[in-house]
Amino acid sequence: MGRRKKYDYEAIVRDYEKGLSYPMLERKYGISRGHAYIIVQRAGKARSIWRSRLIRSGGWRKLTKLRDTTSRILSIPAELLRKAGFDPDKELEGMWIPKKGRLVLVIRERRFIRSTRST
């Protein structure tokens, strides 16, 4: 006869999918973070680090200030680029378009323009 599970693994995985972190699962179910991680991993439901951060921040990303300037930089995770239909291994370029109090980022594959300069 198989060993009886002490916890409801399905409920733990469901809560994780709803956005609970490993520390939250630890508190809710009285299990260690490591045990929560193993349960979620074995169910094949583990999130990437960037997805966890997006859930925790409500989807907002930090705009890091460049040193000695007022400019900001934003990194876009490869998984998010794939979800939008882009190959993160290809050369990409983007353009910001101001629209009604928002900035819209338009991304496309990089188009190489031949230089007309003679060497």
N, C-alpha and C positions, 0 to 999 in steps of 0.2 A: 504494500500500500504506500502511495506517495506521501511525501511530507506535507503537512498542512501549512498554508501560508498564514502568517501572523497578521498581515496587513491586507487591505483591499487594494491590490496593485492597479486594477482598472481605475479606481477612483483617484489614485495618486497621479496616474498618467493623464486622466481627464483634467484634473486641476492644473497640472503642468501645462497642458495645451491651452488652457484658458488664460495663462499668463503668470501663474504662481512661480516664484523662483525656488531654487533648492533650499535656501534658508526658510522660506515661507512653508514649504512642504515639511521641513524638519519640525517647525513649531506646531503645525496643524496635526501632523500624524505621529509625532513623538519618535521620529526615526532620525538617523544621522544623515548629514548631507550626502555622504558617500553612498549610503544605502539608497537614498532617493535618486541619486545619479545613476546607480546601477539599474534600478527599476525602469527608469525612463530610457536609458541606453538600450536595454534588452527589448524594450517595446519599439525601438527604432524611432523615437519621437524627440530626440534631443535637438535643441535649437542651437544655431550658431551664436557666437558671442555678439555679433552686430544686431541680430534679431532680439536677443535678450535686452540689449541696451535700448533698442527702439521701443520695446514694450514698456520698459521701466520709465522712459522719458516721454511716453505718449506719442512717439513717432518723430520727435524733434531731434535734430543733430546739432552739435556744437559748431559754431563758426569760429575757428581759431584765428586769433589776430596774428598777423605776420609781424615779426620783430621790427621795431622802429618805423612802422607804417600804420595807416588806418585801414589797410586792406585786410580782407578775411579769406580763409581757405576752407574748403569743404571737401572731405573725402567721400567717395561713393563706393560702398561695398560691392564686390564682384557679383555677389548673389543678387543684389538689387538690379545691377545692370543686366544680368541674365534674364531676370523676371520682366524687364522692360524690352527684351528682345535683342539685346546687344551682346556681342562676344567681347568679354573683358580683355582678351588677349590681343585684340586688334587695336590699331591706333584710333582713338576717338577724339572728337573735339566738341566743345560746347559753347553755347552763346546764351547769355542772360538777357531776358526781355522783360522790362518793367510793364506790368499790367494791373491796373486798378489797385494800387497799394501793395502789390505782390511782385516777386521776381519769379519768372518762369524760366527754367533751364531747359533748353532744347539741345539734345545730344544727337550726333550723327557720326558715322564712320569718317575718319579723316580723309579729306580729298587733297592729294598732293598736287601742287601747282609747280610746273617746271619753271625754273628760274630763267629769266631772259638775259641774265648777266653773262658776259663772256669772261673766261678765266685766263 
